[in-house]
Amino acid sequence: MHDPSKPLAGWTIAFDLDGTLVETAPDLIGALNVILIEQGMAPAPMTAVRQLVGHGLRGMLIRAYAMADRTISEDEIARLRPRIVDVYRARIALESHPFPGCLDALAALRARGAALAVCTNKPEGLARLLLEELDMTRLFDAIVGGDTLPVQKPDPAPLLEAIARAGGDASRAILVGDASPDTGAARAAGVPCVICEFGYNDLPPAELGGDLIIGHFDALATAAVGIAASCRTAAESL
C-alpha cells in the first residue's frame, strides 16, 4: 500500500554530477588554463567554455584552441589529457561546491523514501574523489562513472547500472541532469528526466527534451513526488 508519508519509497533518483550536483567549472577550467598557458596560449575565460564542461576535457580543449584560431589533433588531445587530469586532481575541490539547495534537496528526497545514485561521464575515480572531498559520498547508494562500463551517457547502460546498484528499477526512477547526454540516456532507458537550468546546458533547457525544468534545487522534491504520483496514477488506470 502506498505510504503518503514516503511518496518516493521504492524510487531511485539518479543525478549527473558536473553542472547538476556540483559547480565544478572553476576547477576544471582552472586546470585547463594551466595547460593552455604551458602551451603558450591565453587562458580561456569561464564564460566561453563553461557550457562545455559536461562534454569533458576533449570538448573544452577543442573549444579553447578554436578560440585561439588553432586546431588540435586527437593525438595532441591524448598527449595533453594526462597532464590536465593530474592538475585537476590536485585541485579537484579547491573552488568546486554543491549548487545552492543541493544538500537540502538530497535530504528531502531521502526523507520521502528515495534511494539516490550518481551517474556521471566523469571517470569514476575522479567522481568519487570529488564527492569525498565535499563530504557527499555518504549521501548516495551508488556511483557510476564514465569508465565504470565500456559506454557512457547518452547510452542508457550507465544509468540503468546506477539504478540497479542503488537497488532500484528503471520503472521507478528519475534522472536529474543538465545536458543532452543526460536526456539522451534517460529517453533510451525510458526514465523521466528533470533538467537543471542552472547547469552546463549545451542547448537551451527547453530544447533538451527533459520532462521538467527546475531553476533551483528547492523545486526538486516536489517535482520528483509529482512524477512518481503521475506514474502511479497511470499504472493504476491500466
JOUR-V856602 format. One record per pair of residues at least 6 apart in sequence whose C-alpha atoms are under 8 Angstrom apart, sorted by the first residue. I is the first residue (numbers start at 1). J is the second residue. D is the distance in Angstrom with one decimal. If there is no record, write none. Layout:
i=I j=J d=D
i=I j=J d=D
This chain:
i=3 j=9 d=7.9
i=5 j=112 d=6.8
i=6 j=111 d=7.3
i=6 j=112 d=4.4
i=6 j=113 d=5.1
i=7 j=112 d=5.7
i=7 j=113 d=6.8
i=7 j=225 d=6.3
i=7 j=228 d=7.5
i=7 j=229 d=7.8
i=8 j=109 d=7.4
i=8 j=112 d=5.3
i=8 j=113 d=4.8
i=8 j=114 d=5.0
i=8 j=224 d=7.8
i=8 j=225 d=6.4
i=8 j=228 d=6.8
i=9 j=112 d=6.7
i=9 j=113 d=4.1
i=9 j=114 d=5.4
i=10 j=113 d=7.0
i=10 j=114 d=6.5
i=10 j=115 d=7.5
i=10 j=168 d=6.9
i=10 j=172 d=7.0
i=11 j=113 d=7.4
i=11 j=114 d=5.1
i=11 j=115 d=6.3
i=11 j=168 d=6.6
i=11 j=169 d=7.7
i=11 j=172 d=5.0
i=11 j=173 d=5.4
i=11 j=174 d=7.9
i=11 j=228 d=7.9
i=12 j=114 d=5.5
i=12 j=115 d=4.7
i=12 j=116 d=5.7
i=12 j=117 d=7.2
i=12 j=163 d=6.4
i=12 j=166 d=7.2
i=12 j=167 d=8.0
i=12 j=168 d=5.7
i=12 j=169 d=7.5
i=12 j=172 d=6.5
i=12 j=173 d=4.7
i=12 j=174 d=6.5
i=13 j=114 d=6.6
i=13 j=115 d=6.3
i=13 j=116 d=5.0
i=13 j=117 d=6.3
i=13 j=163 d=8.0
i=13 j=173 d=5.7
i=13 j=174 d=4.9
i=13 j=175 d=5.9
i=13 j=176 d=7.3
i=14 j=116 d=5.8
i=14 j=117 d=4.5
i=14 j=118 d=5.4
i=14 j=119 d=6.3
i=14 j=159 d=7.5
i=14 j=162 d=7.2
i=14 j=163 d=6.9
i=14 j=173 d=7.4
i=14 j=174 d=6.1
i=14 j=175 d=4.7
i=14 j=176 d=6.1
i=15 j=21 d=7.0
i=15 j=116 d=7.8
i=15 j=117 d=6.2
i=15 j=118 d=4.8
i=15 j=119 d=5.7
i=15 j=120 d=7.5
i=15 j=175 d=5.7
i=15 j=176 d=4.8
i=15 j=177 d=6.1
i=16 j=118 d=6.0
i=16 j=119 d=5.2
i=16 j=120 d=5.0
i=16 j=175 d=7.6
i=16 j=176 d=6.3
i=16 j=177 d=5.0
i=16 j=178 d=7.5
i=16 j=182 d=7.3
i=17 j=118 d=6.7
i=17 j=119 d=7.1
i=17 j=120 d=5.6
i=17 j=122 d=7.9
i=17 j=127 d=7.8
i=17 j=177 d=7.9
i=18 j=24 d=5.8
i=18 j=25 d=7.8
i=18 j=53 d=7.3
i=18 j=54 d=6.4
i=18 j=120 d=7.6
i=18 j=122 d=7.9
i=18 j=199 d=7.9
i=18 j=200 d=7.8
i=19 j=25 d=7.8
i=19 j=53 d=7.8
i=19 j=54 d=7.1
i=19 j=177 d=7.8
i=19 j=178 d=6.4
i=19 j=198 d=7.5
i=19 j=199 d=4.2
i=19 j=200 d=5.1
i=20 j=99 d=7.5
i=20 j=176 d=7.3
i=20 j=177 d=5.6
i=20 j=178 d=5.9
i=20 j=196 d=6.4
i=20 j=198 d=7.9
i=20 j=199 d=5.7
i=20 j=200 d=7.9
i=21 j=98 d=5.7
i=21 j=99 d=6.1
i=21 j=102 d=6.4
i=22 j=96 d=6.7
i=22 j=97 d=5.5
i=22 j=98 d=4.2
i=22 j=99 d=5.5
i=23 j=96 d=5.4
i=23 j=97 d=5.5
i=23 j=98 d=6.0
i=23 j=99 d=6.0
i=23 j=199 d=7.8
i=24 j=93 d=7.9
i=24 j=95 d=7.5
i=24 j=96 d=4.7
i=24 j=97 d=6.9
i=25 j=46 d=7.7
i=25 j=50 d=6.0
i=25 j=53 d=6.5
i=25 j=96 d=7.3
i=26 j=46 d=7.5
i=26 j=95 d=6.0
i=26 j=96 d=6.5
i=27 j=88 d=6.7
i=27 j=91 d=6.5
i=27 j=92 d=6.1
i=27 j=93 d=7.0
i=27 j=94 d=6.7
i=27 j=95 d=5.9
i=27 j=96 d=6.2
i=28 j=53 d=7.6
i=28 j=88 d=6.2
i=28 j=92 d=7.7
i=29 j=44 d=7.5
i=29 j=46 d=6.8
i=29 j=49 d=7.7
i=29 j=50 d=7.7
i=30 j=88 d=7.8
i=31 j=84 d=5.9
i=31 j=85 d=7.8
i=31 j=87 d=5.5
i=31 j=88 d=5.1
i=31 j=91 d=7.9
i=32 j=44 d=8.0
i=32 j=57 d=7.9
i=32 j=60 d=7.8
i=32 j=61 d=7.5
i=32 j=84 d=6.3
i=33 j=42 d=7.8
i=33 j=43 d=4.9
i=33 j=44 d=6.2
i=34 j=43 d=7.7
i=34 j=84 d=8.0
i=34 j=87 d=7.8
i=35 j=80 d=7.8
i=35 j=83 d=7.6
i=35 j=84 d=6.5
i=36 j=42 d=6.5
i=36 j=43 d=6.1
i=36 j=44 d=7.9
i=37 j=43 d=6.4
i=41 j=68 d=7.5
i=42 j=68 d=7.9
i=44 j=64 d=6.1
i=49 j=60 d=6.2
i=49 j=63 d=6.9
i=49 j=64 d=7.4
i=50 j=200 d=6.5
i=51 j=199 d=7.8
i=51 j=200 d=4.3
i=51 j=201 d=5.8
i=51 j=202 d=5.8
i=52 j=59 d=6.2
i=52 j=60 d=5.9
i=52 j=200 d=6.7
i=52 j=202 d=6.7
i=53 j=59 d=7.7
i=53 j=60 d=6.7
i=53 j=200 d=6.5
i=54 j=121 d=7.9
i=54 j=179 d=7.0
i=54 j=200 d=6.2
i=56 j=121 d=7.9
i=56 j=122 d=7.5
i=57 j=81 d=7.4
i=58 j=77 d=6.7
i=61 j=72 d=7.8
i=61 j=77 d=7.4
i=62 j=71 d=7.2
i=62 j=72 d=6.4
i=65 j=71 d=5.8
i=65 j=72 d=6.6
i=89 j=126 d=7.1
i=92 j=129 d=7.8
i=92 j=130 d=6.1
i=93 j=130 d=6.3
i=93 j=133 d=6.4
i=93 j=134 d=7.1
i=97 j=134 d=7.3
i=99 j=217 d=7.9
i=100 j=216 d=7.4
i=100 j=217 d=6.9
i=101 j=216 d=7.1
i=101 j=217 d=5.1
i=101 j=218 d=5.9
i=102 j=217 d=5.6
i=102 j=218 d=7.9
i=104 j=218 d=7.9
i=105 j=217 d=6.0
i=105 j=218 d=6.4
i=105 j=220 d=6.6
i=105 j=221 d=6.4
i=106 j=116 d=7.9
i=106 j=139 d=7.5
i=108 j=221 d=6.4
i=109 j=115 d=8.0
i=109 j=221 d=5.8
i=110 j=116 d=7.7
i=115 j=140 d=7.5
i=115 j=141 d=6.5
i=115 j=166 d=6.5
i=115 j=167 d=7.8
i=115 j=168 d=7.6
i=116 j=139 d=7.3
i=116 j=140 d=5.0
i=116 j=141 d=5.6
i=116 j=142 d=7.1
i=116 j=166 d=6.8
i=117 j=140 d=5.2
i=117 j=141 d=5.6
i=117 j=142 d=4.7
i=117 j=143 d=5.8
i=117 j=144 d=7.9
i=117 j=162 d=6.1
i=117 j=163 d=6.8
i=117 j=166 d=6.2
i=118 j=140 d=7.0
i=118 j=142 d=6.3
i=118 j=143 d=4.7
i=118 j=144 d=6.0
i=118 j=145 d=7.9
i=118 j=162 d=6.8
i=119 j=143 d=6.2
i=119 j=144 d=5.0
i=119 j=145 d=6.1
i=119 j=158 d=6.6
i=119 j=159 d=5.9
i=119 j=162 d=6.1
i=120 j=127 d=7.7
i=120 j=144 d=6.4
i=120 j=145 d=5.0
i=120 j=146 d=5.9
i=120 j=153 d=7.7
i=121 j=145 d=5.4
i=121 j=146 d=3.7
i=121 j=147 d=7.5
i=121 j=152 d=6.0
i=121 j=153 d=6.6
i=122 j=145 d=5.5
i=122 j=146 d=5.0
i=122 j=147 d=7.7
i=123 j=145 d=5.1
i=123 j=146 d=4.8
i=123 j=147 d=5.3
i=123 j=148 d=7.6
i=124 j=143 d=7.5
i=124 j=144 d=6.3
i=124 j=145 d=3.9
i=124 j=146 d=6.2
i=124 j=147 d=6.2
i=124 j=148 d=6.3
i=125 j=145 d=7.7
i=127 j=145 d=6.8
i=128 j=137 d=7.0
i=128 j=143 d=7.6
i=131 j=137 d=5.1
i=141 j=165 d=7.4
i=141 j=166 d=5.0
i=142 j=162 d=6.0
i=142 j=163 d=7.8
i=142 j=165 d=5.6
i=142 j=166 d=5.1
i=143 j=162 d=6.4
i=144 j=158 d=6.6
i=144 j=159 d=7.9
i=144 j=161 d=7.3
i=144 j=162 d=5.6
i=145 j=158 d=7.7
i=146 j=152 d=5.4
i=146 j=153 d=7.8
i=146 j=158 d=7.9
i=148 j=158 d=7.8
i=149 j=157 d=7.9
i=149 j=158 d=6.7
i=151 j=157 d=7.2
i=151 j=158 d=7.2
i=152 j=158 d=6.3
i=153 j=159 d=7.6
i=153 j=181 d=5.2
i=153 j=182 d=6.5
i=153 j=184 d=7.2
i=153 j=185 d=5.4
i=154 j=180 d=7.5
i=154 j=181 d=4.3
i=154 j=182 d=6.1
i=154 j=183 d=7.3
i=154 j=184 d=4.7
i=154 j=185 d=4.1
i=154 j=186 d=7.8
i=154 j=188 d=7.9
i=155 j=184 d=7.3
i=155 j=185 d=5.3
i=155 j=188 d=7.2
i=156 j=184 d=7.8
i=156 j=185 d=4.4
i=156 j=186 d=6.7
i=156 j=188 d=5.6
i=156 j=189 d=5.2
i=157 j=185 d=7.9
i=157 j=189 d=7.9
i=159 j=185 d=6.9
i=159 j=186 d=7.5
i=159 j=189 d=7.5
i=160 j=169 d=8.0
i=160 j=170 d=6.6
i=160 j=189 d=7.0
i=163 j=169 d=6.2
i=163 j=170 d=6.7
i=163 j=173 d=7.2
i=164 j=170 d=8.0
i=170 j=189 d=7.2
i=170 j=190 d=7.3
i=170 j=191 d=6.4
i=171 j=190 d=7.7
i=171 j=191 d=7.1
i=172 j=191 d=8.0
i=172 j=228 d=7.5
i=173 j=191 d=6.1
i=173 j=192 d=7.3
i=174 j=191 d=5.7
i=174 j=192 d=5.1
i=174 j=193 d=5.8
i=174 j=194 d=7.4
i=174 j=224 d=7.5
i=175 j=182 d=7.5
i=175 j=186 d=6.5
i=175 j=191 d=6.8
i=175 j=192 d=6.3
i=175 j=193 d=4.8
i=175 j=194 d=6.3
i=176 j=182 d=7.8
i=176 j=193 d=5.7
i=176 j=194 d=4.7
i=176 j=195 d=6.0
i=176 j=196 d=7.2
i=177 j=183 d=7.4
i=177 j=193 d=7.1
i=177 j=194 d=6.3
i=177 j=195 d=5.2
i=177 j=196 d=6.1
i=178 j=195 d=5.1
i=178 j=196 d=5.1
i=178 j=197 d=6.6
i=178 j=198 d=7.8
i=178 j=199 d=5.4
i=178 j=200 d=6.0
i=178 j=201 d=5.4
i=178 j=205 d=7.8
i=179 j=195 d=7.6
i=179 j=199 d=7.8
i=179 j=200 d=6.5
i=179 j=201 d=4.8
i=179 j=202 d=5.7
i=179 j=203 d=7.2
i=179 j=205 d=8.0
i=179 j=208 d=6.8
i=180 j=201 d=7.7
i=180 j=202 d=6.8
i=180 j=203 d=7.5
i=180 j=208 d=5.9
i=182 j=193 d=7.7
i=183 j=193 d=6.3
i=183 j=208 d=6.6
i=183 j=209 d=6.3
i=183 j=210 d=5.9
i=186 j=192 d=6.3
i=186 j=193 d=6.0
i=187 j=193 d=8.0
i=192 j=210 d=7.3
i=192 j=211 d=6.0
i=192 j=227 d=7.8
i=193 j=210 d=5.0
i=193 j=211 d=5.4
i=193 j=212 d=6.8
i=194 j=210 d=5.8
i=194 j=211 d=5.8
i=194 j=212 d=4.8
i=194 j=213 d=5.7
i=194 j=214 d=7.1
i=195 j=205 d=6.9
i=195 j=210 d=5.9
i=195 j=211 d=7.6
i=195 j=212 d=6.1
i=195 j=213 d=4.6
i=195 j=214 d=6.2
i=196 j=205 d=7.8
i=196 j=213 d=6.0
i=196 j=214 d=5.2
i=196 j=215 d=6.1
i=196 j=216 d=7.3
i=197 j=205 d=5.8
i=197 j=213 d=6.5
i=197 j=214 d=6.2
i=197 j=215 d=5.4
i=198 j=215 d=6.2
i=198 j=216 d=7.4
i=205 j=213 d=7.1
i=206 j=213 d=7.6
i=212 j=223 d=7.7
i=214 j=220 d=7.0
